[in-house]
Amino acid sequence: MPLNREKFQRLEERVVETLEGRSPLMEVPYYVCLYHPRDEIEILESFSHMVLRLRNKGFSAETIKLSDLMLKILSDSGLLSPDITRKEEEMREELERDLRRVLSRKLVESLKERLKDRDVSHCAVLLRYGALWPFVHLSHIFLSIDGSVQCTLVVPYPSDIGAGYPLNERSKGIIDYYRAEVVDLR
């Protein structure tokens, strides 16, 4: 099933209200937008076009491709070196721990630095979150940037489970889990 255009339009209207300071009081101006993973290409195009429309309306907006940021971090950290890739199978557990540690820390540092002087009137759309999974969790990003990043964040989130479906046996559903407004675009 393709992206629900009506829901996407409502999301864009909510983002505009937030950028204008007209949104009802939210703890943090963050949006998590659920979509089915098979709709990835359409989502990338739709959110890129949304950013262009926001700019055309005079708003400050940008896309940040988390997959590109991840590759830069891994390259800068030496985790993409030929030695590592050759020995990947024999050092898989150690490599996984290093990936989690380095990606989590460096990604958050990079986002904080890039967005530190932006306020709620700036929109940053964080594309390709799925590329970070399972090494970096969205909840970790939100907890780590809370208080440091004040801009409006929109994060398309690939998921084929329902918004109320439990993330694990002890947790609430996605809609109650994140300190963000969860929008189901499916």
Secondary structure, 3 states (H helix, E strand, C coil): CCCCHHHHHHHHHHHHHHHCCCCCCCCCCEEEEEECHHHHHHHHHHHHHHHHHHHHCCCEEEEEEHHHHHHHHHHHCCCCCHHHHHHCCCCHHHHHHHHHHHHHHHHHHHHHHHHCCCCCCEEEEEECHHHHCCCCCHHHHHHHHCCCCCCEEEEEEECCCCCCCECCCCCCEHHHHCCCEEEECC
